[in-house]
């Protein structure tokens, strides 16, 4: 059940990050409420640390040198952190939970609640947060009564942000190269070897091996796709049996390796065949990090070499 929820979260997070681009231009004015002082962070730009602690979650986002990190181990997904900060800046308190619903909501706190700690110009503030199955988000202070939150501009599943795993908070960029930085790109197609190709920097411009008449526009589209190309999710070994079985019993369908002028952007990935009925490709980086790619993103990495051929005039 939890694994299905995690996959569903991958989809929800993609929607939230996309919608935040539009929502960030909306007014940050909160609805007038007699309870507005119950959840007041102050200047959202002064937030430097957020901690989420629950029975199954213990994560800390911290800002150092203008870079967000998760658990002081990995760089965090900046877009996702921006979504969270936008959400926090727009939260208002709708009302106290109705008396007839208090017991059920308190039970939800006991089962799935987390403690949210925020460090900002107001010092350290602390609330308990939970989200119900119908998408409502609630909070309470210490042993106080629960309140229902209102988060204008976001869908009902936004409460999921408070319950993300470490992997879900991480920066998931696999490749970050462009025309000016690529030294060499190798695509090895294991299913159809004759469709493999290399793109190399040849004295200031890129060439595709075996292509005498290059379609420059197609090459540009392909390379641009690799600029901040990110996975749709990171996975731990053992988290999803169906993906682990691919590594054990199947062979990868292609390997993509990029050498960049900035060696920190060098990477190599192996991508495995998509499981029938599954919308994600499973892959592994050269460092052993497991990831998933939505079907169309996976396909975009491995075009047929004819994709680069210019049509004859």
Secondary structure, 3 states (H helix, E strand, C coil): CHHHHHHHHHHHHHHHHHHHHHHCCCCCCCCCCCCHHHCCCCCHHHCCEEEEEECCCEEEEEEECCEEEECCCEEECHHHHHHHHHHHHHEEEEEECCHHHHHHHHHHHHHHCEEEEEEECCEEEEEEEEECCCCCEEEECCCCCCEEEEECCCCHHHHHHHHCCHHHHECCEEECCCCCCEEEEEEEECCCHHHCEEEEECCCCEEECCCCCECHHHHHHHHHHCCCEECCEEECCCCCHHHHHHHHHCCEEEEEEEEECCHHHCEEEEEECCCCCCCEEEEEECCCCEEEEEHHHHHHCCCCHHHHECCCC
